[in-house]
């Protein structure tokens, strides 16, 4: 159901191991599986079976390639900068569902280490380790590398790094939210919020998400379909517009040997 929902919404969906096998068991319209309904391309609306559990390295490798190709960041001995780039600028989210093995839980942790947030299934709470935030209480300051100054965005993006969802419906609402990043363009943020709002309405019984105002920076970020409804909601709570961050990074906000110049491209 998750694969179908997000592939239908033009997300790039990649699967490995037991998740890839389970996805092929359910049949939708005309008795077809998700692999028959969607193209096997690493592109919008594609569903790709990458291989076994350990082939997850190819998925995290794709995130690293984004930093290497688009930002021209060097690969050698540069893990910290790569993880910083993925965490702050690549809208990816992992899902490790089901009764998790230690291997599967460690794969989720490997994604966390690279800066990719992961939604875990309910049984994963037994491992007793999550990386959660407290939205409006936590520190959401980042370094704007172009201006070389620390900016308080007040925006929890991504809100959590390892999060347990009790139901698949809660997971499907959380996934688009964890894809939000601080450097989103107005068009990109509008698309992400459109999915977040529509999935919230579909699976959470209508209305608007309580934390929506935290992710709207300017009027251009509001999805066209929900513009009127969201504007009324924002006016009621006294929302104020804020400046987007052009080149967000955590380098320079904590003690590190990496110079700020390493993230500027």
C-alpha positions in Angstrom: 0.0 0.0 0.0 2.8 2.4 0.9 4.7 1.7 -2.4 1.5 2.2 -4.5 0.6 5.4 -2.7 4.0 7.1 -3.2 4.7 5.8 -6.7 1.3 7.1 -7.7 2.4 10.5 -6.3 5.5 10.4 -8.5 8.0 9.7 -5.7 11.1 7.6 -6.6 10.5 4.3 -4.7 13.3 1.8 -4.2 13.0 -1.5 -2.4 15.3 -4.2 -1.2 15.1 -7.5 0.6 12.0 -8.7 2.4 10.2 -5.3 1.6 10.8 -5.9 -2.1 9.3 -9.4 -1.8 6.3 -8.4 0.2 5.5 -5.5 -2.2 5.2 -8.1 -5.0 2.6 -10.2 -3.1 -0.2 -7.7 -3.2 -2.3 -7.3 -6.3 -4.1 -4.1 -7.3 -6.3 -3.3 -10.3 -6.4 -5.9 -13.0 -4.5 -8.3 -10.7 -1.2 -6.5 -11.2 1.5 -5.9 -8.6 3.3 -2.6 -8.1 6.1 -3.9 -10.3 3.7 -4.3 -13.2 1.8 -1.0 -12.6 4.9 1.3 -12.4 8.1 1.5 -14.5 11.3 -0.1 -13.1 13.2 3.2 -13.4 15.1 5.4 -10.9 12.8 8.3 -11.9 9.6 10.0 -10.8 6.9 7.4 -10.3 9.3 4.4 -10.7 9.4 1.4 -8.5 12.8 -0.4 -8.4 13.7 -3.7 -6.8 17.4 -3.1 -6.0 18.0 -6.6 -4.8 18.8 -8.3 -1.4 18.9 -6.5 2.0 22.6 -5.7 1.7 22.1 -4.0 -1.7 20.8 -1.1 0.4 24.3 0.2 -0.2 23.2 1.2 -3.7 20.4 3.3 -2.3 22.6 5.2 0.1 25.1 5.4 -2.7 22.5 7.2 -4.8 22.3 9.9 -2.1 26.1 10.2 -2.0 26.1 10.5 -5.8 23.8 13.5 -5.6 26.3 15.3 -3.4 29.2 14.2 -5.6 27.6 15.0 -9.0 25.4 18.0 -8.3 27.4 19.8 -5.7 30.8 18.5 -7.0 31.8 17.5 -3.4 34.8 15.1 -3.3 34.2 11.6 -2.2 37.5 10.6 -0.6 37.7 11.0 3.2 34.7 13.3 3.2 32.0 11.4 5.0 31.1 14.3 7.4 30.4 16.8 4.6 28.5 14.1 2.6 26.2 13.3 5.5 25.7 17.1 6.2 24.7 17.6 2.5 22.2 14.7 2.5 20.7 15.7 5.9 20.2 19.4 4.9 19.6 19.2 1.2 18.5 15.8 -0.1 14.8 15.1 0.3 15.0 11.4 1.0 13.3 9.2 3.6 13.8 5.5 4.5 11.2 3.0 5.7 12.2 -0.2 7.6 8.8 -1.8 8.4 7.7 -5.0 10.0 9.2 -7.2 12.9 12.7 -6.0 12.5 15.8 -8.2 12.6 19.0 -6.7 14.0 20.4 -6.6 10.5 17.5 -4.6 9.2 17.6 -2.2 12.2 21.3 -1.6 11.6 20.6 -0.8 8.0 18.2 1.9 9.2 20.9 3.2 11.5 23.3 3.2 8.5 20.9 5.5 6.7 20.7 7.7 9.8 24.5 8.0 9.8 24.4 9.4 6.3 21.7 11.9 7.2 18.6 10.0 5.9 15.7 10.0 8.3 14.0 6.5 8.7 10.4 5.5 9.6 10.5 2.2 11.5 7.7 -0.3 12.1 6.0 -0.7 15.5 8.2 -3.6 16.6 11.3 -1.6 16.2 10.5 0.2 19.5 11.8 -2.9 21.2 15.4 -1.9 20.3 14.8 1.1 22.6 16.7 3.6 20.4 15.1 6.5 18.5 16.3 9.9 17.4 13.3 12.2 18.0 12.9 16.0 18.3 10.5 18.1 20.3 9.5 20.5 17.4 9.1 24.0 18.9 11.4 23.3 21.9 14.5 22.2 20.1 17.3 24.2 18.5 16.7 24.5 14.7 19.6 26.8 14.0 21.8 26.2 10.9 24.7 27.9 9.3 23.9 29.7 6.1 27.2 29.0 4.3 26.8 31.7 1.7 26.2 34.5 4.3 28.5 32.8 6.8 26.1 33.4 9.7 24.0 31.1 12.0 20.3 31.4 11.2 17.4 30.3 13.5 15.0 28.7 11.0 12.5 27.5 13.6 11.7 24.8 11.0 12.0 21.1 12.1 13.2 19.7 8.8 13.7 16.8 9.1 11.8 16.6 12.3 13.0 13.1 13.4 15.9 10.9 12.3 14.6 7.6 13.6 10.9 7.5 14.2 8.5 4.6 15.1 5.1 4.6 13.4 2.4 2.6 15.1 0.3 2.1 11.9 1.0 2.3 8.2 -1.3 5.3 7.9 0.8 7.3 10.4 3.9 6.2 8.5 2.5 7.4 5.2 1.7 10.9 6.7 5.2 11.1 8.3 7.2 10.1 5.1 6.4 13.3 3.1 7.1 15.4 6.1 10.5 13.8 6.6 11.3 14.6 3.0 11.2 18.4 3.7 14.6 20.2 3.7 15.6 23.7 4.6 16.9 24.6 1.1 13.6 23.6 -0.7 12.7 25.9 -3.6 9.2 27.4 -3.3 8.0 24.9 -6.0 9.6 22.0 -4.2 8.2 22.9 -0.8 4.8 23.5 -2.3 4.8 19.9 -3.8 6.0 18.4 -0.6 3.4 20.2 1.5 0.7 19.2 -1.0 1.5 15.5 -0.4 1.7 16.1 3.4 -1.7 17.8 3.6 -3.5 15.4 1.2 -2.2 12.3 3.0 -3.0 13.9 6.4 -6.6 14.5 5.2 -6.9 11.0 3.7 -5.5 9.0 6.7 -5.9 11.3 9.7 -9.6 12.2 9.3 -9.5 15.6 7.6 -8.4 19.0 8.7 -4.9 20.5 8.4 -1.7 19.2 10.2 -1.1 21.0 13.5 2.5 21.8 12.7 1.9 23.0 9.1 2.8 26.7 10.0 6.3 25.6 10.9 7.0 24.5 7.3 5.5 27.4 5.4 8.2 30.1 4.9 6.4 32.3 2.4 3.1 32.4 0.6 4.6 30.8 -2.4 5.2 27.6 -0.4 1.5 27.0 0.1 0.1 24.4 -2.4 -2.3 25.8 -5.0 -5.0 23.3 -4.2 -5.1 24.2 -0.5 -4.2 27.9 -0.8 -7.4 29.4 0.5 -7.8 26.9 3.4 -4.2 27.3 4.5 -4.1 31.1 4.3 -7.2 31.2 6.6 -5.5 28.8 9.1 -2.2 30.8 9.1 -4.0 34.1 9.6 -5.9 32.6 12.6 -2.6 31.5 14.4 -0.7 34.7 13.6 1.9 33.2 11.2 4.7 35.4 10.0 6.8 34.8 6.8 10.5 34.0 7.1 13.5 34.0 4.8 14.5 30.6 3.2 18.1 29.5 3.8 20.1 29.3 0.6 22.9 27.0 1.6 22.1 25.3 5.0 24.8 23.3 6.8 25.6 22.2 10.3 29.3 22.6 9.7 30.4 25.6 11.7 27.7 25.1 14.4 29.7 22.5 16.4 33.4 21.8 17.0 34.8 20.1 13.9 38.0 20.1 11.9 36.1 20.6 8.6 36.3 24.2 7.4 33.1 25.9 6.2 34.7 26.3 2.7 34.3 22.5 2.3 30.6 22.8 1.9 30.5 25.8 -0.4 30.4 24.9 -4.1 
